[in-house]
Amino acid sequence: MGSIHNLFRSHGLSRPSEGRILGGVCAGLGRRIGLDPWPARLLFLLLLLVLPGCQVLLYPILWIVMPKDLPGEVGVPTATPTSPAA
């Protein structure tokens, strides 16, 4: 399971130790795509309602495979800002 956690962590997907409600999955996903936790939670809920399938299983699976932040880790930057073309 360590290699999966390292893979997720290397891509900036980890569950924060602060600011989470249940497992921190939505907060971690939101941080990865540049959203605050509440809009990320609402987006996740909207996707659960709109997309067909067994998304109820998605949250627990992500809870298992997404690692917690390491002690002292603030979060992995999501992207580097780019300057507009001149």
Summary of the structure (lengths in Angstrom):
residues: 86
radius of gyration: 14.1
end to end distance: 46.1
largest distance: 46.8
contacts: 201
relative contact order: 0.22
helix: 50%
strand: 2%
